[in-house]
Amino acid sequence: MKASIDEILELIKESGVLVDVKSLKNDKSLSDQGIDSLDMANILLNITEKYNINIPIEKTQELNSIEKILNYINENL
């Protein structure tokens, strides 16, 4: 089972971010689009729970766009 962009967007929405998820660009840094570090922590926590994958602390800074998150999930499923 591969993750999809729509699933990632839904996870971001469920994380309680205050930005309009529909306006997010897949290849742009989430922090540049108004998602702060607390939001990112919640997003990554939701990802680990939904997909049952481990995200090492040193990887969290690299996972800063929807595309990078999607690629990481699909490589580790």
C-alpha positions in Angstrom: 0.0 0.0 0.0 1.4 3.3 -1.0 0.5 6.6 0.6 -1.0 9.4 -1.5 -0.8 13.2 -1.6 -4.5 13.3 -0.5 -3.7 11.1 2.5 -0.9 13.4 3.5 -3.1 16.4 3.2 -5.8 14.8 5.3 -3.2 14.0 8.0 -2.0 17.6 8.0 -5.6 18.8 8.3 -6.3 16.3 11.2 -3.2 17.7 12.9 -5.0 20.9 13.6 -3.0 23.3 11.4 -4.4 26.8 11.0 -3.5 27.1 7.3 -5.8 26.2 4.5 -4.6 22.7 3.6 -6.0 23.0 0.0 -3.6 25.9 -0.6 -0.5 24.0 0.3 2.1 23.4 -2.5 3.6 19.9 -2.6 7.1 21.0 -3.3 7.4 24.0 -1.1 8.6 24.0 2.5 5.7 23.7 4.9 7.3 26.2 7.3 7.3 28.7 4.4 3.6 28.1 4.0 2.7 28.9 7.6 3.1 25.5 9.4 5.2 26.0 12.6 7.3 23.5 14.5 4.5 22.4 16.8 2.3 21.7 13.8 5.1 19.7 12.2 5.6 17.6 15.4 1.9 16.8 15.4 2.0 16.0 11.7 4.9 13.6 12.1 3.3 12.0 15.1 0.2 11.3 13.1 2.2 9.9 10.3 4.1 7.5 12.6 0.7 6.4 14.1 -1.1 5.9 10.8 1.6 4.2 8.9 3.3 2.5 11.8 6.8 3.7 10.8 9.6 5.2 12.8 10.9 8.7 11.9 14.4 9.1 13.5 14.8 12.5 15.1 17.6 13.4 12.7 15.2 12.9 9.8 12.5 15.3 11.0 14.3 18.4 9.7 14.5 16.9 6.2 10.8 16.1 6.1 9.8 19.7 5.4 7.5 19.4 2.3 4.6 17.2 1.3 6.7 15.6 -1.4 9.5 14.7 1.0 7.0 13.3 3.6 5.3 11.3 0.9 8.5 9.9 -0.4 9.8 9.0 3.1 6.5 7.2 3.9 6.5 5.2 0.7 10.2 4.2 1.0 9.6 3.0 4.6 6.3 1.1 4.2 
